[in-house]
Amino acid sequence: EAPHSSLGLLGISAGSLLLAVHFYSLPRATPLIPSTALGALLLILSSLLAYAGIWRSLRNASLFLSLCLTTSIFWCGYGVIFILGGQKVLHNVGDFHNALVPGLVTFSLALLLLAVVGFLCRDLILALVASALSLASAHEVALHYSTAVGSSAVACNYLIVCLVGGYFSLGRILYFLSKEKITLPGTDLAKEKTRDQLQASSGSVNHFAVTGLILNMLSASVFGCRLLGVTAQLLMGQVPWLWAAGIYQLGICLLSYRAMDVLMATFFGLTSILKLAGGYCLLYPLWQPEEPSFPAPFLVVFSILFGVLALFLTLKSPVDALYLLLYVAYCIALACHPKGFFAGGPQGVDVAIFVASALMTLLHLYNGKAGAKIPTGKDAVRALLARGRFPKLREGAALHAPYLGYSKYADAEVLGYACSVLASFAITMPGDPQAPLATVVIPWVVVAGGILKLLSGSVAFARGKTLESCAFILYAVMWVIWGLTRYGGLHSTTRSFHAAVGIVAFMLFNSFIVFCTLFLNISWFFYSLTFFLITISFLLDAIRALPAGYDIAATLIFGLVSFYCFLSALFNSIFEGSCLPVGRAIVQLSGVGGAVAKCPHLPARKASSVRRIADILKNGGTCGIPTDTVYVLVAACNRPDGVEKAHQSKRQAQDRPMSLWISSLKQLEPAKHLFTPLLWDFMEAAWPSPISLVVPRGEWVDILGMKDSAKYVGTPQSIAIRIPDCSVTTHLIDLVGPIAVTSANPTGEADTTHHNQVYAKLGDKVDAVLCDGPSPENIASTVVDCTKIDSGNIGFFRVGIIPKSQVLQILEQVQKK
């Protein structure tokens, strides 16, 4: 914890020192730090702060996360504007002021909220830093509008941050030099970590929501300041704030999936589209003099998606659902005016979003940090549902656990389907070949259909959904390429042939996906099949043969199918049972995803999963389990039928003897007199580790209770035995007794390094899989021949993860002993 917390606070101190020097030297003719260099340094520090905040947040909840990410966003947009000013892109002082003010207003308020909560929760170091940064931003806003405020006032606030950072550094140095005996107040990270973990364990809370709400404040501030007259105009210099907000919002969307919050992750993903689109619209002077127009059908559909999401979010938090209704109003306001972001109506809603986002930020910050919570109506809605005839809500720690075992992310299919709906309705605009950028279409197609679907595909892949992942990624590539080509004016005179060939290639790939969905479910089959209508639309447009009205028909069919899938995914992620069924596979297969009897895939992090695997082994089953190296197939030694089944799972089984694993040498204590002293000491020194020792066979085998299983383990002369250095495996052996082990792959194939591969390679030969994600190593154990160890010689049947030199060094130490 210490390096990343220190990196965050010292990074904020370093950036504050740079800005303090800049503002102290501002009255000079030439500042000490050129604007371009200052902007580049702030961007570097911004990335470091984002890394420190995210890394720390994955381990416990803390106000530190919000401070680091908020400062990172601030300095990212701030740094880019300084670079634009240094490169003379912002032509005069007025443009520079109009570019800076919306971000400064947002972050002065956001950091003030962080400071208030920090003081209330007695997190004084972070509260002092946040309050000083907030005052610095507020003074800088005043500096742009009044000559009475000098730049030294801004610099003084940044120096306070530096002093607090110096105090923190001194505390950490004393802590380490005194070997944890001297601790300055506020610098004991161990105490902070314990307190944060206790708060985090009290309930599942998405601590990234605070940063997402601050990003909503930032984008709303850009347009709201124009309506209120705080800024004179909308200009390209404000694009860094909008695009920084959009890019960071994509990250918050992904991290919200990491926090297992599907609804807020989907909401943040959808709002990122609006932010990136807003920045795109402010760039219009680069290609045309007039402000661009907006497609009404797309924005109406956007408002419907926000409305549905708000309805479902009511079940989690009615207050958050009311907040989402502002975005319903926002999209309707954009649809009602052809000038969209540039019109007064949407800008008025932006002001409301700014105020509501600030209040929601305070609510989430306080509830995430304080012991006493501000009520959000969650319990009342749940009690109302319990009384009525409503489906039962999904609850519990395993709410988002994938079928194929452990995943660090919730399911992102809801977002993927929503983006399909949006992208399909965006292509209802035919586009003007003479002025392709006059209508805002590219952000809707490229961001919604492309970037967010890529994100959905990546999350699906992390959850073991290979087919769904491939489909989302393929469709994302298609939307990006065709969106830029059709609506970006990239067509050339030879477009017909080259574009058509590329689209036909995509159609061939989609044919394979449609075939595979026959084995998945009916919803996915129709979803992939109706995407052919979209690709046919692209193909006909490429060869200039698109009939009138075909785009609208294709949009309606594909959009409605995608909307049904969106609703089905939402219902099935919130309620138990199939409220909106996705249908069974058209072609049934046995095993995973096919017949009723499936191979259980259980997360290894749960003690209940290990007990269930133990029960399967005690009943004569075979299971794939994780180890300190690669995945293996195991059976209980006291069940000869299970050992025989595991043995027969290999081709040429007679040439592949199984090994014997125990959890402790205590299990061999009754037979200690049957081992030579040197061999016993060598076993004691070598284990637990990924070292298998081949020892002479003897009467000790019967003491372990192997009975009829012994003929399948080892050879008539010797047996390979090991104690694995894996707590899950040894705990399982404690429950079952000694286990017979073989590799979890057919003879001749590569070792199995992920739980998804176990069933794929062995099929019905495995009864259950204990899932722990990727294996810690890609190399199997080292197998040492100890049959002649008393003569001082050992051999090596296989050199694996442990090198020969290390094994020989262990033997040498034992011999000296």
C-alpha positions in Angstrom: 0.0 0.0 0.0 2.7 2.5 1.0 4.5 3.0 -2.4 1.2 3.7 -4.3 -0.2 6.0 -1.6 3.1 7.8 -1.4 3.3 8.0 -5.2 -0.2 9.6 -5.3 0.4 12.3 -2.7 4.0 13.1 -3.8 2.7 13.3 -7.4 0.1 15.9 -6.4 2.8 17.7 -4.5 5.2 17.7 -7.5 2.5 19.1 -9.8 1.6 21.7 -7.2 5.2 22.8 -7.0 5.3 23.2 -10.8 2.1 25.3 -10.8 3.3 27.3 -7.8 6.5 28.2 -9.8 4.4 29.0 -12.9 2.1 31.4 -11.1 4.8 33.1 -9.1 6.6 33.8 -12.4 3.4 34.8 -14.3 3.9 38.6 -13.9 7.3 38.2 -15.7 7.6 38.8 -19.4 8.7 35.2 -19.9 7.5 32.5 -17.3 10.2 30.3 -15.8 8.4 27.2 -17.2 7.2 27.4 -20.9 3.5 26.6 -21.3 4.2 23.6 -23.6 6.7 22.1 -21.1 4.3 22.7 -18.2 1.5 21.0 -20.0 3.6 18.0 -20.9 4.7 17.6 -17.3 1.2 17.8 -16.0 0.1 15.1 -18.5 2.9 12.8 -17.1 1.8 13.5 -13.5 -1.8 12.9 -14.5 -1.0 9.4 -15.7 0.9 8.6 -12.5 -2.0 9.8 -10.4 -4.5 7.7 -12.4 -2.3 4.6 -11.9 -1.8 5.3 -8.2 -5.5 5.8 -7.6 -6.7 2.8 -9.6 -4.1 0.4 -8.2 -5.0 1.4 -4.6 -8.8 1.3 -5.3 -8.6 -2.3 -6.4 -7.6 -3.3 -2.8 -9.7 -1.1 -0.6 -12.1 1.8 -0.7 -10.6 5.2 0.1 -11.1 8.9 -0.3 -7.6 8.7 -1.8 -9.0 7.1 -4.9 -11.4 10.1 -5.6 -8.7 12.6 -4.9 -6.1 11.0 -7.2 -8.5 10.4 -10.1 -10.1 13.9 -9.8 -6.7 15.6 -9.8 -5.6 13.4 -12.7 -8.6 14.4 -14.8 -8.0 18.1 -13.8 -4.4 18.1 -14.8 -5.0 16.1 -18.0 -7.4 18.7 -19.5 -5.4 21.5 -17.9 -2.1 20.3 -19.4 -3.5 19.9 -22.9 -4.9 23.5 -22.8 -1.5 24.8 -21.7 0.1 22.9 -24.7 -2.5 24.5 -27.0 -1.7 27.9 -25.6 2.0 27.4 -25.9 1.6 26.3 -29.5 -0.5 29.4 -30.3 -3.6 27.3 -31.2 -5.5 29.5 -28.7 -4.9 32.8 -30.5 -5.5 35.3 -27.7 -5.8 35.7 -23.9 -9.6 35.7 -24.1 -9.7 32.3 -25.8 -7.3 30.9 -23.2 -9.5 32.2 -20.4 -12.7 30.8 -22.0 -11.0 27.4 -22.4 -9.7 27.2 -18.8 -12.7 28.5 -16.8 -15.2 25.6 -17.1 -12.7 23.1 -15.8 -11.5 25.4 -13.0 -15.1 26.0 -11.9 -15.8 22.2 -11.8 -12.7 21.2 -10.0 -12.9 24.0 -7.4 -16.3 22.7 -6.4 -15.5 18.9 -6.7 -12.3 19.3 -4.6 -14.2 21.3 -2.1 -16.7 18.5 -1.7 -13.8 16.1 -1.2 -12.3 18.3 1.4 -15.6 18.6 3.3 -16.1 14.9 3.5 -12.4 14.4 4.4 -12.7 16.8 7.4 -16.0 15.2 8.4 -14.4 11.7 8.4 -11.1 13.0 10.0 -9.0 12.2 7.0 -7.0 15.4 7.5 -4.1 14.9 5.1 -6.3 14.4 2.1 -8.7 17.0 3.3 -6.0 19.7 3.5 -4.7 18.7 0.0 -8.2 18.8 -1.5 -9.1 22.2 0.1 -5.8 23.8 -1.0 -6.3 22.6 -4.6 -9.9 23.8 -4.5 -8.9 27.3 -3.3 -6.1 27.4 -5.9 -8.7 26.7 -8.7 -11.1 29.2 -7.2 -8.4 31.9 -7.0 -7.4 31.2 -10.6 -11.0 31.7 -11.8 -11.1 35.0 -9.9 -7.7 35.9 -11.5 -9.2 35.6 -15.0 -12.0 38.1 -14.1 -10.4 40.5 -11.7 -7.1 42.2 -11.6 -7.5 42.7 -7.8 -6.5 39.0 -7.3 -2.8 38.4 -8.0 -1.3 35.2 -9.3 0.6 34.9 -6.0 -2.6 33.9 -4.3 -2.9 30.9 -6.5 0.7 30.0 -6.0 0.3 30.2 -2.2 -2.4 27.6 -2.3 -0.2 25.3 -4.3 2.6 25.8 -1.8 0.3 24.6 0.9 -0.1 21.4 -1.0 3.6 21.1 -1.2 4.0 21.6 2.5 1.4 18.9 3.3 3.2 16.6 0.9 6.5 17.4 2.6 5.0 16.5 6.0 3.7 13.3 4.6 7.1 12.4 3.2 8.8 13.2 6.5 6.3 10.9 8.3 6.9 8.0 5.9 10.7 8.4 6.2 10.6 8.4 10.0 8.3 5.4 9.9 10.8 3.4 7.9 13.9 4.6 9.6 12.5 4.0 13.1 11.2 0.5 12.0 7.6 1.6 12.6 8.2 3.1 16.0 7.7 6.7 15.1 4.5 7.7 13.2 3.4 11.2 12.6 -0.4 11.8 12.8 -2.1 11.0 9.5 0.8 9.1 7.9 0.1 5.6 9.3 -1.2 3.9 6.1 -1.7 0.5 7.9 -4.3 2.1 10.2 -6.0 3.8 7.2 -6.0 0.6 5.2 -7.7 -1.3 8.1 -10.3 1.3 8.5 -11.0 1.4 4.7 -11.2 -2.3 4.4 -13.8 -2.5 7.3 -15.9 0.1 5.5 -15.5 -1.7 2.2 -16.6 -5.0 3.7 -19.8 -3.5 5.0 -21.5 -3.7 1.6 -20.9 -3.7 -2.1 -20.4 -0.1 -3.1 -19.1 1.3 -6.4 -16.5 3.8 -5.2 -15.7 4.8 -8.8 -19.2 6.4 -9.1 -17.9 9.5 -7.4 -15.3 10.1 -10.1 -18.0 9.4 -12.8 -20.3 12.0 -11.3 -17.5 14.6 -11.2 -16.9 13.9 -14.9 -20.6 14.6 -15.5 -20.1 17.9 -13.7 -17.1 18.7 -16.0 -18.9 18.1 -19.3 -22.0 20.0 -18.1 -19.9 22.9 -17.0 -18.5 23.5 -20.5 -22.0 24.1 -21.9 -23.6 25.5 -18.8 -21.0 28.2 -18.4 -21.8 29.4 -21.9 -25.5 29.7 -21.1 -24.8 31.6 -17.8 -22.4 34.0 -19.5 -19.4 32.8 -17.5 -17.6 32.1 -20.8 -18.1 34.2 -23.9 -18.3 31.4 -26.4 -17.9 27.7 -27.2 -14.5 27.1 -28.8 -12.0 24.4 -29.6 -10.0 25.2 -26.5 -12.7 23.5 -24.4 -12.5 20.2 -26.3 -9.7 18.9 -23.9 -12.1 19.1 -21.0 -14.9 17.2 -22.9 -12.6 14.5 -24.4 -10.7 14.1 -21.1 -14.1 13.6 -19.4 -15.1 11.1 -22.2 -11.9 9.1 -22.1 -11.8 8.9 -18.3 -15.5 8.0 -18.3 -14.7 5.0 -20.5 -12.2 4.0 -17.8 -14.8 4.5 -15.0 -17.2 2.4 -17.0 -14.7 -0.5 -17.1 -13.8 -0.1 -13.4 -17.5 -0.1 -12.5 -17.7 -3.5 -14.2 -14.8 -4.4 -12.0 -16.9 -3.2 -9.0 -19.7 -5.5 -10.2 -22.1 -2.6 -10.8 -23.7 -3.3 -14.2 -26.3 -0.5 -14.1 -23.9 2.4 -13.2 -21.3 0.9 -15.6 -23.8 1.0 -18.4 -24.8 4.6 -17.5 -21.3 5.8 -17.5 -20.6 4.1 -20.8 -23.6 5.9 -22.4 -22.7 9.3 -20.9 -19.2 8.9 -22.4 -20.8 9.0 -25.8 -22.3 12.4 -25.1 -19.0 13.8 -23.8 -17.0 12.6 -26.8 -19.7 13.8 -29.2 -19.7 17.2 -27.5 -16.0 17.6 -28.0 -16.3 16.5 -31.7 -19.0 19.2 -32.3 -16.8 22.0 -30.9 -14.2 21.1 -33.7 -16.6 22.0 -36.5 -14.7 25.2 -37.5 -11.9 22.9 -38.8 -14.2 21.7 -41.7 -17.2 24.0 -42.1 -18.3 27.5 -41.0 -21.8 26.6 -39.8 -22.7 24.8 -36.7 -23.5 21.1 -37.3 -27.1 19.6 -37.1 -28.2 16.6 -35.0 -30.2 13.6 -36.0 -33.4 13.5 -34.0 -34.3 9.7 -34.2 -31.0 8.7 -32.7 -31.4 11.1 -29.7 -35.0 9.9 -29.1 -33.8 6.3 -28.9 -31.0 7.5 -26.6 -33.5 9.0 -24.2 -35.5 5.7 -24.2 -32.4 3.8 -23.2 -31.7 6.2 -20.4 -35.3 5.9 -19.3 -35.2 2.1 -19.2 -31.9 2.2 -17.3 -33.4 4.7 -14.8 -36.4 2.3 -14.3 -34.1 -0.6 -13.4 -31.8 1.6 -11.3 -34.9 2.4 -9.1 -34.5 -1.1 -7.7 -31.0 -0.3 -6.5 -31.3 3.4 -5.6 -34.3 5.6 -6.3 -32.1 8.7 -5.9 -29.7 7.6 -8.6 -32.7 6.8 -10.8 -34.1 10.3 -10.5 -30.6 11.6 -11.4 -30.7 9.5 -14.6 -34.0 11.2 -15.6 -32.0 14.4 -16.2 -30.2 12.6 -19.0 -33.6 11.5 -20.4 -34.5 15.2 -20.5 -31.1 16.1 -21.9 -31.5 13.8 -24.9 -35.0 15.0 -25.5 -33.8 18.6 -25.4 -31.0 17.7 -27.9 -33.5 16.0 -30.2 -35.9 19.0 -30.1 -33.3 21.5 -31.5 -31.4 20.9 -34.7 -28.3 22.7 -33.3 -28.0 20.3 -30.3 -25.3 21.2 -27.9 -25.2 24.8 -29.2 -28.9 25.5 -28.3 -30.1 27.1 -25.1 -32.5 24.3 -24.1 -29.8 21.6 -23.8 -27.5 24.0 -22.1 -30.2 24.8 -19.5 -30.4 21.0 -18.8 -26.6 21.0 -18.5 -26.9 23.5 -15.6 -29.3 21.2 -13.9 -27.0 18.2 -14.5 -24.1 20.2 -13.0 -26.0 21.0 -9.8 -27.5 17.5 -9.5 -24.1 15.9 -10.1 -22.5 18.0 -7.3 -25.2 16.9 -4.9 -24.9 13.2 -5.9 -21.1 13.4 -5.6 -21.5 14.7 -2.0 -24.1 11.9 -1.3 -21.9 9.1 -2.7 -18.7 10.5 -1.1 -20.3 10.7 2.4 -22.1 7.3 2.2 -18.9 5.7 1.0 -16.8 7.1 3.8 -18.9 7.8 6.8 -20.4 5.3 9.2 -23.9 6.9 9.2 -25.5 6.7 5.8 -27.8 9.2 4.0 -30.8 7.2 3.0 -31.3 6.7 -0.8 -34.6 4.8 -0.7 -33.0 1.4 -1.5 -34.6 -0.6 1.3 -38.0 0.9 0.8 -38.1 -0.2 -2.8 -37.0 -3.7 -1.9 -39.6 -4.0 0.8 -42.3 -2.9 -1.7 -41.2 -5.5 -4.2 -41.2 -8.2 -1.5 -44.8 -7.5 -0.8 -46.0 -7.5 -4.4 -46.0 -10.3 -7.0 -42.8 -9.3 -8.5 -39.9 -11.6 -9.5 -37.3 -12.0 -6.8 -34.2 -9.8 -7.0 -30.8 -11.4 -7.6 -28.7 -10.9 -4.5 -25.6 -12.3 -2.9 -21.8 -12.4 -3.4 -22.1 -14.7 -6.5 -24.6 -12.4 -8.3 -22.3 -11.8 -11.3 -20.2 -15.0 -11.1 -19.9 -16.4 -14.7 -20.7 -20.0 -15.4 -17.1 -20.9 -16.2 -15.9 -19.9 -12.8 -14.2 -16.8 -11.4 -14.2 -13.4 -13.2 -13.2 -10.0 -11.9 -15.8 -8.2 -14.0 -19.6 -8.1 -14.2 -21.3 -8.9 -17.5 -21.2 -6.1 -20.1 -23.7 -7.5 -22.6 -26.3 -4.9 -21.5 -24.0 -2.1 -22.8 -23.1 -4.1 -25.9 -26.7 -4.5 -26.9 -27.5 -0.8 -26.0 -24.7 0.4 -28.3 -26.1 -1.8 -31.1 -29.4 -0.1 -30.8 -27.8 3.4 -30.9 -25.4 2.6 -33.8 -28.2 1.1 -35.9 -30.5 4.2 -35.5 -27.6 6.5 -36.3 -27.3 5.2 -39.8 -30.9 6.3 -40.6 -29.2 9.6 -41.7 -28.3 9.2 -45.4 -25.5 11.8 -45.2 -24.6 14.5 -47.8 -21.7 13.5 -50.1 -20.9 17.2 -50.6 -20.9 18.0 -46.9 -20.5 14.6 -45.0 -19.7 16.3 -41.7 -22.6 18.7 -41.7 -24.7 16.3 -39.6 -23.3 14.8 -36.4 -23.2 11.0 -37.1 -19.6 9.9 -36.6 -19.5 10.1 -32.8 -22.7 8.1 -32.5 -21.5 5.4 -34.8 -17.8 5.3 -33.9 -18.1 5.7 -30.1 -21.3 3.8 -29.5 -20.9 1.1 -32.2 -17.2 0.9 -32.1 -15.3 1.9 -28.9 -18.0 0.8 -26.4 -18.6 -2.5 -28.2 -14.9 -3.1 -28.1 -15.1 -2.5 -24.4 -18.0 -4.9 -24.1 -16.2 -7.5 -26.1 -13.1 -7.3 -23.9 -15.2 -7.7 -20.7 -17.0 -10.7 -22.3 -13.7 -12.3 -23.1 -12.5 -11.8 -19.5 -15.7 -13.7 -18.4 -14.9 -16.6 -20.6 -17.5 -15.7 -23.3 -15.4 -16.3 -26.3 -18.1 -16.3 -29.0 -19.9 -13.3 -27.6 -16.6 -11.5 -27.3 -15.6 -12.3 -30.9 -19.0 -11.1 -32.2 -18.9 -7.8 -30.3 -15.3 -7.0 -31.4 -16.1 -7.9 -35.0 -19.2 -5.7 -35.1 -17.2 -2.9 -33.4 -14.5 -3.0 -36.1 -17.3 -2.9 -38.8 -19.0 0.1 -37.2 -15.8 2.1 -36.9 -14.6 1.4 -40.4 -17.9 2.0 -42.1 -18.8 4.9 -39.9 -15.6 6.8 -40.8 -15.9 5.8 -44.4 -19.5 6.6 -45.0 -20.0 9.6 -42.7 -16.4 11.0 -42.7 -16.1 11.6 -46.4 -13.4 9.0 -46.9 -14.9 7.5 -50.1 -12.6 7.7 -53.1 -13.5 7.4 -56.8 -12.6 3.6 -56.6 -14.7 3.0 -53.5 -17.1 0.5 -55.1 -14.7 -2.4 -55.5 -12.4 -2.0 -52.5 -15.1 -1.2 -50.0 -17.3 -4.0 -51.3 -14.5 -6.6 -51.0 -14.0 -5.6 -47.4 -17.7 -5.7 -46.5 -18.0 -9.2 -48.2 -15.1 -10.4 -46.0 -16.9 -9.1 -42.9 -20.1 -10.9 -44.0 -18.1 -14.2 -44.3 -16.8 -13.8 -40.8 -20.4 -13.0 -39.6 -21.6 -16.2 -41.3 -19.3 -18.2 -39.1 -20.6 -16.3 -36.0 -24.2 -17.0 -37.0 -23.4 -20.7 -37.4 -21.8 -20.8 -33.9 -24.8 -19.1 -32.3 -26.9 -22.1 -33.3 -25.2 -23.8 -30.4 -25.6 -20.8 -28.0 -29.2 -19.5 -27.8 -32.0 -18.1 -30.0 -31.5 -14.5 -29.1 -27.9 -14.5 -30.1 -28.8 -16.3 -33.3 -31.3 -13.6 -34.4 -29.0 -10.8 -33.2 -26.1 -12.0 -35.4 -28.4 -12.9 -38.2 -30.1 -9.5 -38.4 -26.7 -7.8 -38.4 -26.5 -9.2 -42.0 -29.1 -6.6 -42.8 -26.8 -3.8 -41.7 -23.8 -5.3 -43.6 -26.0 -5.6 -46.7 -26.9 -1.9 -46.3 -23.2 -1.1 -46.2 -22.5 -3.2 -49.3 -25.4 -1.7 -51.3 -24.2 1.8 -50.4 -20.6 0.9 -51.4 -21.7 -0.1 -54.9 -24.2 2.8 -55.1 -27.2 0.5 -55.3 -28.9 1.3 -52.0 -32.7 1.5 -52.5 -34.7 4.2 -50.7 -35.9 3.2 -47.3 -33.7 0.1 -46.9 -31.6 1.7 -44.2 -34.7 2.5 -42.2 -36.0 -1.1 -42.6 -32.7 -2.6 -41.6 -32.4 -0.2 -38.6 -35.9 -1.1 -37.3 -35.3 -4.8 -37.6 -31.8 -5.0 -36.1 -32.6 -2.2 -33.6 -35.7 -4.0 -32.3 -33.8 -7.3 -31.9 -31.0 -5.5 -30.2 -33.4 -3.7 -27.9 -35.0 -7.0 -26.9 -31.6 -8.5 -26.1 -30.9 -5.3 -24.1 -34.1 -5.7 -22.1 -33.5 -9.4 -21.6 -29.9 -8.9 -20.4 -31.2 -6.2 -17.9 -34.0 -8.4 -16.6 -31.9 -11.4 -16.2 -29.1 -9.5 -14.4 -31.6 -8.0 -11.9 -34.2 -10.6 -11.4 -34.0 -14.4 -10.7 -35.5 -16.6 -13.4 -36.1 -15.8 -17.1 -38.4 -12.8 -17.2 -37.5 -12.2 -20.8 -36.1 -15.5 -22.1 -33.1 -15.7 -24.4 -34.1 -19.2 -25.6 -32.3 -22.4 -25.7 -29.7 -23.4 -28.3 -31.2 -24.4 -31.6 -28.7 -27.2 -31.9 -28.1 -29.0 -28.6 -24.7 -30.3 -27.5 -23.7 -32.1 -24.4 -21.4 -30.5 -21.8 -21.0 -26.8 -21.2 -23.8 -24.7 -22.7 -25.6 -27.8 -24.0 -27.5 -30.5 -22.2 -29.0 -30.2 -18.7 -26.2 -32.0 -17.0 -23.2 -29.7 -16.9 -19.7 -29.8 -15.5 -19.7 -27.5 -12.4 -17.1 -24.7 -12.6 -16.6 -23.4 -9.0 -14.6 -20.4 -7.9 -11.5 -21.5 -5.9 -11.6 -18.4 -3.6 -14.7 -19.9 -1.8 -14.3 -22.5 0.9 -17.7 -23.9 -0.1 -16.4 -24.6 -3.6 -13.4 -26.6 -2.2 -15.8 -28.6 0.0 -18.0 -29.4 -3.0 -15.0 -30.6 -5.0 -14.0 -32.7 -2.0 -17.4 -34.3 -2.0 -17.2 -35.1 -5.7 -13.8 -36.7 -5.2 -15.0 -38.7 -2.2 -17.8 -40.1 -4.5 -15.3 -41.3 -7.1 -15.3 -38.3 -9.3 -12.4 -36.6 -11.1 -11.8 -32.9 -10.9 -9.6 -30.3 -12.5 -7.9 -28.1 -9.9 -5.4 -25.2 -9.8 -1.9 -25.8 -8.3 1.3 -23.9 -7.8 2.2 -24.6 -11.4 -0.4 -25.7 -14.0 -3.9 -27.2 -13.7 -4.1 -30.9 -13.0 -6.7 -33.7 -13.0 -7.1 -35.4 -9.7 -8.9 -38.3 -8.0 -9.0 -39.5 -4.4 -6.6 -42.3 -3.7 -9.2 -44.1 -1.5 -11.6 -44.3 -4.5 -10.1 -46.8 -7.1 -12.9 -46.1 -9.5 -12.1 -42.4 -9.6 -8.4 -43.1 -10.0 -9.0 -45.5 -12.8 -11.2 -42.9 -14.6 -8.5 -40.3 -14.3 -5.9 -42.8 -15.4 -7.9 -43.7 -18.5 -8.4 -40.1 -19.5 -4.9 -40.1 -21.1 -4.1 -41.7 -24.4 -1.4 -44.4 -23.9 -2.3 -44.4 -20.2 0.2 -47.1 -19.4 3.1 -44.9 -20.4 1.8 -42.0 -18.3 1.9 -43.1 -14.6 0.0 -40.9 -12.1 1.8 -39.2 -9.2 0.8 -39.0 -5.6 0.2 -35.8 -3.7 -0.1 -35.2 0.0 -0.6 -32.1 2.1 2.0 -32.6 4.8 4.8 -35.0 5.7 2.8 -35.8 8.8 0.7 -38.1 6.6 3.9 -40.1 6.1 5.0 -40.1 9.7 3.7 -43.6 10.4 5.9 -44.9 7.6 9.0 -42.7 8.4 11.0 -45.8 9.4 10.6 -47.1 5.8 12.5 -44.2 4.3 16.2 -43.6 4.7 17.2 -40.6 6.8 18.8 -38.8 3.8 15.6 -39.2 1.7 13.4 -38.1 4.5 15.5 -35.0 5.2 15.6 -34.2 1.5 11.8 -34.4 1.3 11.5 -32.2 4.4 13.8 -29.6 2.8 12.4 -29.7 -0.7 8.6 -29.4 0.1 6.3 -27.7 -0.2 7.4 -26.7 -3.7 6.9 -27.6 -7.4 9.4 -30.5 -7.0 8.1 -34.1 -7.5 10.4 -36.7 -6.0 10.4 -40.2 -7.5 11.0 -42.6 -4.6 11.2 -46.4 -4.3 7.9 -48.1 -3.9 7.4 -49.9 -0.6 5.1 -50.8 2.2 4.5 -47.2 3.0 2.0 -47.1 0.0 -0.4 -49.3 2.0 -0.2 -47.1 5.0 -1.7 -44.3 3.0 -4.8 -46.4 2.4 -4.5 -46.5 -1.4 -5.6 -50.2 -1.7 -6.6 -51.0 -5.3 -5.7 -47.5 -6.5 -2.0 -48.3 -6.1 -1.7 -50.1 -9.4 -2.6 -46.9 -11.3 -0.1 -44.7 -9.4 3.5 -44.8 -10.4 5.4 -47.8 -11.7 6.0 -51.2 -10.0 9.4 -49.9 -8.9 8.7 -46.3 -7.9 6.2 -43.5 -7.3 6.4 -39.7 -7.8 5.2 -37.9 -4.7 4.9 -34.2 -4.0 3.5 -31.6 -1.5 2.3 -28.6 -3.6 3.0 -25.1 -2.6 -0.7 -24.0 -3.0 -3.1 -23.4 -0.1 -6.2 -24.4 -2.1 -4.7 -27.7 -3.2 -3.4 -28.6 0.3 -6.7 -27.7 1.9 -8.5 -30.0 -0.6 -6.0 -32.8 0.3 -6.7 -32.3 4.0 -10.4 -32.8 3.3 -10.0 -35.8 0.9 -6.8 -37.5 1.9 -3.9 -38.3 -0.6 -4.8 -37.7 -4.2 -3.7 -39.3 -7.5 -2.7 -36.6 -10.0 -2.1 -36.4 -13.8 -1.9 -33.5 -16.1 -5.2 -31.9 -17.2 -4.6 -32.4 -20.9 -4.5 -35.2 -23.5 -1.2 -36.9 -24.0 1.1 -34.9 -26.2 -0.7 -31.6 -25.8 0.5 -28.5 -24.0 -0.1 -28.0 -20.3 -3.4 -26.5 -19.2 -2.9 -23.0 -17.9 -6.5 -21.7 -17.4 -9.6 -23.3 -15.9 -11.5 -22.7 -19.2 -9.1 -25.1 -20.9 -9.8 -28.0 -18.6 -13.2 -28.9 -19.8 -12.3 -27.9 -23.4 -9.5 -30.5 -23.4 -11.0 -33.3 -21.4 -14.8 -33.0 -21.9 -16.8 -35.6 -20.0 -13.7 -37.1 -18.5 -13.8 -34.4 -15.8 -16.7 -34.1 -13.3 -16.0 -30.6 -12.0 -13.4 -27.8 -12.3 -12.1 -25.6 -9.5 -11.5 -22.2 -11.1 -8.7 -19.8 -10.2 -8.1 -18.0 -13.5 -4.7 -18.1 -15.2 -2.2 -20.5 -13.6 0.7 -18.8 -11.7 3.2 -20.6 -14.0 3.2 -21.9 -17.5 5.7 -24.7 -16.7 5.1 -27.9 -14.9 7.0 -29.2 -11.8 10.5 -30.5 -11.8 10.6 -34.3 -11.5 13.7 -35.6 -9.5 14.8 -39.3 -9.5 15.6 -40.1 -5.8 15.7 -43.9 -6.1 19.5 -43.8 -5.7 19.8 -40.9 -3.4 21.6 -42.9 -0.7 24.6 -43.3 -3.0 24.7 -39.5 -3.3 23.3 -39.3 -6.8 20.0 -37.9 -8.0 18.7 -37.8 -11.6 16.1 -35.6 -13.4 13.2 -37.0 -15.4 12.0 -33.5 -16.2 13.4 -30.1 -15.5 10.4 -27.7 -14.9 9.9 -24.5 -13.0 12.7 -25.3 -10.5 16.2 -25.5 -12.1 18.7 -28.3 -11.6 21.1 -26.1 -9.7 18.5 -25.2 -7.0 17.6 -28.9 -6.5 21.3 -29.8 -6.2 21.8 -27.0 -3.8 19.0 -28.3 -1.5 20.6 -31.8 -1.6 24.0 -30.4 -0.8 22.6 -28.6 2.2 20.9 -31.7 3.5 24.0 -33.8 3.0 26.1 -31.3 5.1 23.4 -31.4 7.8 
